Amino acid sequence: MTQSEFIAVIDLGTYKIKGVVGRKNDNNVFSILESKTIDSGNSIRRGMVYNIEETGASVRKLITMLENSTGQKIGKVYVSLTGQSLHTMELRETKQLSSGGIVSDDVIKQLRASADKFTPDLKRNYAVADVEYFIDGKHELKPVGVAGSKIETAFQIVTGRPNLLSNIEKSISDKAKLPIAGYVVGALASAAVALNDEEKELGCAFVDFGAGTTTLSVYKNGTLKRMVVIPFGGKNITKDICALNITENDAEELKIKFGKAHENHESPFFTSPFSSKPDVDLTELNRVIGLRLDEISANLMEQIRLTGLESELGAGMIITGGASQLKNMSDYLTLKFKMPVRKATAKKVHINNAPELLNDPSFTQVLGMLLFGEESCHFEEVSDDSDYDDYETTSDTQTREAKERVRAAKKIKKTQKQGFLSKFGDMFENMFSEEDE
């Protein structure tokens, strides 16, 4: 990746919208060029865009902040795909081989193509998350070159509501006027940057505690076995605290400063830091927090049980996400799940700078998204409509999408020129306007 190229990612979180720009070196390690965060307000709920106008305005503002800091124009972005409807389902495909046949690259590609095209009932196939191979019933990590009579695959397909992307596209492509380079499933991004191969091999329950949702990913023998999104998170705890006659902003601050996932022996009363508020009962505060955590834990337990691997997770539970920072969370989960628990953030092997982001579990997902970027997001000038000629051989859908990206890029270019013209007066404006025409 050249000095002018970079990957730009946007994580649409329930509590915060995060933007990160990074450049990859020859060793596939990223350097963070800039990161910015903006409040989501109430525009995103449980990981899904709720208010299109507000989300679009926030993303546009965030992009401007990133551009001003880096001095680089962003032409497109990768966007997180999350939401309570996302989960994995297993798809099994079988292919007979000729007598004494050998598994070839073509056979693997055919099986993968079949998984990519799979359309579940009343849902949409958003990604092929992982795959296991079996040749004549025997598990094979690297099937190419192995002889046998039959190969079977077990694909983990990420599925969800068919319209999950529509509000994202409306808010970013239409309102923020920014082309989308691709979508990255949030759970896969977090796991890619926070877990190591040994943990996936031994087996682990990877839990991303977000503001609007909690995502569970169970790994064993190096592959993903199950991923599911539970529609409860840190913001639910905050709203529960509001029932103690406290405003949401104060409840969030109370949770962060004084809340504990696991109760210990401290004085049950303290003087509130908010002068207009009465003293708050710390025991009651933590009781409210505990009730919601118990509900989230019960859901996690059931989902782990459904995998049948609850006694085979040698690496225990690994947690990340902003809500994982609640005091004594690891102690609480250790007692609940009877397994070792460790906190995880993005690994230095993937990111070679920005320690303040690496050590912040709320940035795990957005940093992981960088690993999935394949196209440079640097803004490129578009000369004229001849760009459309490149798409004549593509499908109608691809052509429409390509044209929309060209139009969006030209709008950005026009906006840039208008800003330049405003600095130098009407005489130059007329000259450049004639050139544009």
PAZAPA-538138 format. One record per residue (C-alpha): x, y, z; chain; residue in one letter. Coordinates in pm, whole numbers. Layout:
<recs>
[[X Y Z] A A]
...
</recs>
This chain:
<recs>
[[0 0 0] A M]
[[155 330 -112] A T]
[[188 641 102] A Q]
[[-123 792 -57] A S]
[[-336 484 7] A E]
[[-518 390 327] A F]
[[-818 203 466] A I]
[[-1100 401 629] A A]
[[-1354 226 851] A V]
[[-1669 340 1032] A I]
[[-1813 150 1329] A D]
[[-2180 239 1382] A L]
[[-2208 177 1754] A G]
[[-2516 224 1968] A T]
[[-2332 462 2200] A Y]
[[-2052 598 1980] A K]
[[-1976 614 1609] A I]
[[-1605 554 1557] A K]
[[-1391 628 1254] A G]
[[-1036 504 1198] A V]
[[-793 558 912] A V]
[[-498 319 883] A G]
[[-222 227 639] A R]
[[-90 -126 595] A K]
[[281 -197 551] A N]
[[450 -477 358] A D]
[[415 -709 660] A N]
[[37 -660 667] A N]
[[61 -460 989] A V]
[[-140 -139 1023] A F]
[[-30 203 1139] A S]
[[-315 420 1262] A I]
[[-315 757 1088] A L]
[[-611 899 1281] A E]
[[-916 804 1484] A S]
[[-1222 1007 1580] A K]
[[-1534 938 1783] A T]
[[-1873 1107 1791] A I]
[[-2183 1043 2002] A D]
[[-2452 834 1832] A S]
[[-2726 1014 2024] A G]
[[-3031 796 1986] A N]
[[-2985 743 1612] A S]
[[-2853 386 1643] A I]
[[-3032 125 1851] A R]
[[-2908 -226 1923] A R]
[[-2648 -193 1652] A G]
[[-2894 -87 1380] A M]
[[-2946 254 1221] A V]
[[-3272 397 1355] A Y]
[[-3261 767 1254] A N]
[[-3122 792 901] A I]
[[-3090 1172 895] A E]
[[-2903 1195 1226] A E]
[[-2675 903 1146] A T]
[[-2590 1050 806] A G]
[[-2511 1390 957] A A]
[[-2292 1231 1226] A S]
[[-2100 1022 974] A V]
[[-2045 1324 749] A R]
[[-1914 1523 1046] A K]
[[-1689 1234 1149] A L]
[[-1544 1202 798] A I]
[[-1473 1575 788] A T]
[[-1291 1549 1123] A M]
[[-1077 1261 991] A L]
[[-1000 1445 667] A E]
[[-901 1763 849] A N]
[[-669 1571 1082] A S]
[[-500 1356 816] A T]
[[-499 1611 534] A G]
[[-630 1331 311] A Q]
[[-960 1308 126] A K]
[[-1166 995 193] A I]
[[-1339 859 -115] A G]
[[-1516 559 41] A K]
[[-1540 367 368] A V]
[[-1588 21 510] A Y]
[[-1886 3 746] A V]
[[-1962 -229 1036] A S]
[[-2250 -474 1003] A L]
[[-2409 -552 1339] A T]
[[-2756 -586 1485] A G]
[[-2961 -817 1702] A Q]
[[-3083 -1030 1411] A S]
[[-2735 -1149 1311] A L]
[[-2640 -1508 1384] A H]
[[-2469 -1801 1216] A T]
[[-2629 -2107 1066] A M]
[[-2454 -2419 945] A E]
[[-2467 -2511 577] A L]
[[-2338 -2853 474] A R]
[[-2231 -2922 117] A E]
[[-2112 -3257 -22] A T]
[[-1925 -3335 -342] A K]
[[-1843 -3680 -474] A Q]
[[-1492 -3730 -605] A L]
[[-1392 -3973 -876] A S]
[[-1252 -4305 -765] A S]
[[-914 -4236 -607] A G]
[[-974 -3870 -672] A G]
[[-777 -3588 -515] A I]
[[-928 -3268 -376] A V]
[[-825 -2978 -598] A S]
[[-843 -2599 -566] A D]
[[-1128 -2602 -817] A D]
[[-1333 -2834 -596] A V]
[[-1284 -2604 -296] A I]
[[-1378 -2299 -506] A K]
[[-1695 -2471 -629] A Q]
[[-1802 -2553 -275] A L]
[[-1729 -2197 -159] A R]
[[-1926 -2052 -453] A A]
[[-2222 -2265 -351] A S]
[[-2201 -2126 5] A A]
[[-2175 -1768 -122] A D]
[[-2492 -1812 -327] A K]
[[-2691 -1980 -51] A F]
[[-3007 -1788 40] A T]
[[-3175 -1885 370] A P]
[[-3553 -1862 407] A D]
[[-3673 -1512 505] A L]
[[-3313 -1404 573] A K]
[[-3008 -1284 389] A R]
[[-2664 -1439 356] A N]
[[-2425 -1163 472] A Y]
[[-2096 -1353 494] A A]
[[-1934 -1694 499] A V]
[[-1767 -1679 840] A A]
[[-1579 -2010 854] A D]
[[-1566 -2362 717] A V]
[[-1466 -2715 820] A E]
[[-1369 -2988 573] A Y]
[[-1428 -3363 601] A F]
[[-1291 -3616 354] A I]
[[-1458 -3957 375] A D]
[[-1577 -3855 722] A G]
[[-1232 -3754 849] A K]
[[-1168 -3393 956] A H]
[[-905 -3217 740] A E]
[[-762 -2871 802] A L]
[[-597 -2853 459] A K]
[[-801 -3065 218] A P]
[[-631 -2970 -110] A V]
[[-418 -3261 -229] A G]
[[-584 -3521 -6] A V]
[[-723 -3831 -180] A A]
[[-1072 -3964 -114] A G]
[[-1411 -4044 -260] A S]
[[-1619 -3768 -95] A K]
[[-1561 -3424 52] A I]
[[-1807 -3261 289] A E]
[[-1801 -2901 410] A T]
[[-1966 -2737 711] A A]
[[-1994 -2363 640] A F]
[[-2090 -2112 909] A Q]
[[-2307 -1854 730] A I]
[[-2377 -1517 892] A V]
[[-2746 -1444 834] A T]
[[-2989 -1175 941] A G]
[[-3286 -966 837] A R]
[[-3298 -907 459] A P]
[[-3325 -528 503] A N]
[[-3040 -490 752] A L]
[[-2830 -288 509] A L]
[[-3097 -54 373] A S]
[[-3083 210 650] A N]
[[-2702 200 652] A I]
[[-2695 268 279] A E]
[[-2949 547 310] A K]
[[-2760 720 591] A S]
[[-2407 688 448] A I]
[[-2445 668 69] A S]
[[-2746 901 39] A D]
[[-2723 1139 338] A K]
[[-2348 1149 404] A A]
[[-2278 1128 27] A K]
[[-2005 871 80] A L]
[[-1966 549 -120] A P]
[[-1946 226 82] A I]
[[-1644 11 -7] A A]
[[-1782 -291 177] A G]
[[-1941 -425 493] A Y]
[[-1757 -598 776] A V]
[[-1940 -822 1023] A V]
[[-1851 -673 1360] A G]
[[-1814 -1004 1546] A A]
[[-1570 -1139 1287] A L]
[[-1365 -819 1300] A A]
[[-1334 -830 1680] A S]
[[-1231 -1195 1681] A A]
[[-977 -1146 1401] A A]
[[-787 -876 1589] A V]
[[-824 -998 1950] A A]
[[-798 -1380 1946] A L]
[[-498 -1598 1868] A N]
[[-490 -1936 1696] A D]
[[-427 -2126 2020] A E]
[[-743 -1987 2180] A E]
[[-950 -2081 1877] A K]
[[-797 -2428 1873] A E]
[[-846 -2500 2244] A L]
[[-1196 -2354 2234] A G]
[[-1325 -2030 2377] A C]
[[-1638 -1825 2430] A A]
[[-1555 -1481 2289] A F]
[[-1796 -1216 2421] A V]
[[-1810 -860 2289] A D]
[[-2002 -648 2539] A F]
[[-2134 -348 2348] A G]
[[-2370 -68 2443] A A]
[[-2676 -199 2260] A G]
[[-2594 -568 2214] A T]
[[-2374 -848 2347] A T]
[[-2223 -1078 2085] A T]
[[-2113 -1434 2155] A L]
[[-1876 -1624 1925] A S]
[[-1782 -1981 2018] A V]
[[-1462 -2128 1866] A Y]
[[-1330 -2483 1880] A K]
[[-1066 -2672 1678] A N]
[[-969 -2350 1508] A G]
[[-1309 -2267 1361] A T]
[[-1619 -2070 1451] A L]
[[-1897 -2295 1574] A K]
[[-2165 -2042 1661] A R]
[[-2218 -1666 1661] A M]
[[-2526 -1495 1800] A V]
[[-2619 -1140 1901] A V]
[[-2807 -1090 2229] A I]
[[-3017 -768 2232] A P]
[[-2889 -639 2568] A F]
[[-2581 -435 2649] A G]
[[-2431 -160 2858] A G]
[[-2696 93 2764] A K]
[[-2965 -135 2908] A N]
[[-2782 -129 3240] A I]
[[-2772 252 3227] A T]
[[-3145 271 3162] A K]
[[-3212 31 3448] A D]
[[-3022 266 3678] A I]
[[-3247 550 3558] A C]
[[-3531 373 3743] A A]
[[-3365 499 4063] A L]
[[-3489 848 3966] A N]
[[-3162 944 3798] A I]
[[-3115 1105 3454] A T]
[[-2955 894 3185] A E]
[[-2634 1102 3176] A N]
[[-2596 1077 3554] A D]
[[-2680 706 3545] A A]
[[-2403 643 3291] A E]
[[-2153 832 3506] A E]
[[-2262 647 3819] A L]
[[-2223 314 3642] A K]
[[-1872 398 3524] A I]
[[-1747 551 3850] A K]
[[-1916 340 4115] A F]
[[-2088 44 3950] A G]
[[-1957 -309 4006] A K]
[[-2047 -634 3838] A A]
[[-1944 -823 4150] A H]
[[-2036 -685 4494] A E]
[[-1767 -656 4760] A N]
[[-1770 -537 5119] A H]
[[-1781 -159 5102] A E]
[[-1994 100 5274] A S]
[[-2341 87 5115] A P]
[[-2375 465 5103] A F]
[[-2181 745 4945] A F]
[[-2237 1109 4878] A T]
[[-2339 1163 4516] A S]
[[-2097 1371 4305] A P]
[[-2403 1547 4165] A F]
[[-2496 1821 4408] A S]
[[-2860 1831 4297] A S]
[[-2907 1460 4364] A K]
[[-2973 1287 4697] A P]
[[-2732 1029 4834] A D]
[[-2740 709 4631] A V]
[[-2753 363 4781] A D]
[[-2452 184 4636] A L]
[[-2594 -155 4724] A T]
[[-2914 -76 4534] A E]
[[-2712 56 4240] A L]
[[-2513 -265 4214] A N]
[[-2824 -478 4269] A R]
[[-2981 -316 3962] A V]
[[-2662 -373 3763] A I]
[[-2648 -735 3880] A G]
[[-3004 -810 3771] A L]
[[-2933 -706 3413] A R]
[[-2600 -888 3407] A L]
[[-2773 -1202 3532] A D]
[[-3015 -1179 3238] A E]
[[-2733 -1134 2987] A I]
[[-2538 -1421 3146] A S]
[[-2839 -1652 3132] A A]
[[-2870 -1586 2760] A N]
[[-2499 -1648 2707] A L]
[[-2514 -1975 2902] A M]
[[-2802 -2102 2692] A E]
[[-2628 -2015 2365] A Q]
[[-2307 -2187 2479] A I]
[[-2511 -2490 2585] A R]
[[-2664 -2513 2238] A L]
[[-2316 -2565 2091] A T]
[[-2265 -2871 2310] A G]
[[-1914 -2744 2384] A L]
[[-1963 -2598 2733] A E]
[[-1714 -2847 2884] A S]
[[-1465 -2825 2596] A E]
[[-1367 -2458 2600] A L]
[[-1006 -2493 2713] A G]
[[-926 -2123 2671] A A]
[[-1229 -2022 2877] A G]
[[-1412 -1695 2820] A M]
[[-1250 -1395 2651] A I]
[[-1424 -1059 2678] A I]
[[-1394 -724 2503] A T]
[[-1610 -424 2416] A G]
[[-1685 -101 2598] A G]
[[-1926 -255 2850] A A]
[[-1665 -515 2952] A S]
[[-1491 -236 3148] A Q]
[[-1746 -250 3429] A L]
[[-1555 -304 3754] A K]
[[-1510 -666 3864] A N]
[[-1664 -799 3542] A M]
[[-1404 -1076 3511] A S]
[[-1466 -1189 3870] A D]
[[-1841 -1194 3811] A Y]
[[-1815 -1401 3490] A L]
[[-1564 -1643 3645] A T]
[[-1811 -1721 3923] A L]
[[-2106 -1748 3684] A K]
[[-1950 -1963 3413] A F]
[[-1699 -2160 3621] A K]
[[-1421 -2098 3370] A M]
[[-1120 -1866 3341] A P]
[[-1199 -1520 3203] A V]
[[-956 -1274 3045] A R]
[[-1003 -931 2891] A K]
[[-888 -880 2532] A A]
[[-812 -585 2306] A T]
[[-657 -552 1961] A A]
[[-319 -726 1942] A K]
[[5 -541 1866] A K]
[[87 -797 1599] A V]
[[-184 -630 1388] A H]
[[-145 -263 1491] A I]
[[203 -118 1546] A N]
[[113 215 1708] A N]
[[-170 399 1887] A A]
[[-137 225 2229] A P]
[[-428 429 2364] A E]
[[-655 255 2113] A L]
[[-496 -88 2154] A L]
[[-562 -77 2528] A N]
[[-923 36 2490] A D]
[[-1166 -259 2452] A P]
[[-1430 -29 2301] A S]
[[-1200 6 1996] A F]
[[-1148 -367 1939] A T]
[[-1415 -397 1670] A Q]
[[-1329 -87 1469] A V]
[[-956 -175 1469] A L]
[[-1039 -529 1360] A G]
[[-1234 -391 1066] A M]
[[-909 -261 916] A L]
[[-795 -620 860] A L]
[[-1087 -676 620] A F]
[[-1019 -373 399] A G]
[[-908 -470 50] A E]
[[-947 -145 -147] A E]
[[-773 185 -85] A S]
[[-1021 442 44] A C]
[[-817 740 -72] A H]
[[-1026 981 -281] A F]
[[-942 965 -650] A E]
[[-1031 1229 -905] A E]
[[-1296 1126 -1160] A V]
[[-1250 1291 -1497] A S]
[[-1572 1234 -1689] A D]
[[-1855 993 -1762] A D]
[[-1624 771 -1965] A S]
[[-1574 581 -1635] A D]
[[-1906 413 -1710] A Y]
[[-1752 232 -2006] A D]
[[-1562 8 -1765] A D]
[[-1888 -140 -1641] A Y]
[[-2054 -237 -1969] A E]
[[-1981 -606 -1920] A T]
[[-2107 -628 -1564] A T]
[[-2456 -714 -1447] A S]
[[-2726 -446 -1425] A D]
[[-2702 -438 -1045] A T]
[[-2324 -398 -1051] A Q]
[[-2357 -127 -1316] A T]
[[-2605 72 -1106] A R]
[[-2383 42 -800] A E]
[[-2076 147 -997] A A]
[[-2253 449 -1142] A K]
[[-2375 554 -800] A E]
[[-2018 544 -670] A R]
[[-1898 755 -962] A V]
[[-2177 1009 -906] A R]
[[-2096 1026 -534] A A]
[[-1727 1076 -605] A A]
[[-1805 1354 -853] A K]
[[-2025 1526 -593] A K]
[[-1734 1520 -350] A I]
[[-1507 1664 -617] A K]
[[-1757 1939 -693] A K]
[[-1786 2024 -323] A T]
[[-1407 2045 -297] A Q]
[[-1390 2283 -591] A K]
[[-1668 2497 -453] A Q]
[[-1478 2531 -126] A G]
[[-1166 2628 -318] A F]
[[-1355 2882 -529] A L]
[[-1508 3052 -228] A S]
[[-1159 3149 -116] A K]
[[-1053 3324 -436] A F]
[[-1353 3522 -553] A G]
[[-1598 3544 -836] A D]
[[-1347 3594 -1116] A M]
[[-1184 3256 -1054] A F]
[[-1522 3101 -983] A E]
[[-1646 3185 -1329] A N]
[[-1332 3054 -1487] A M]
[[-1350 2718 -1307] A F]
[[-1724 2691 -1359] A S]
[[-1677 2711 -1734] A E]
[[-1412 2442 -1707] A E]
[[-1653 2217 -1518] A D]
[[-1918 2257 -1784] A E]
</recs>
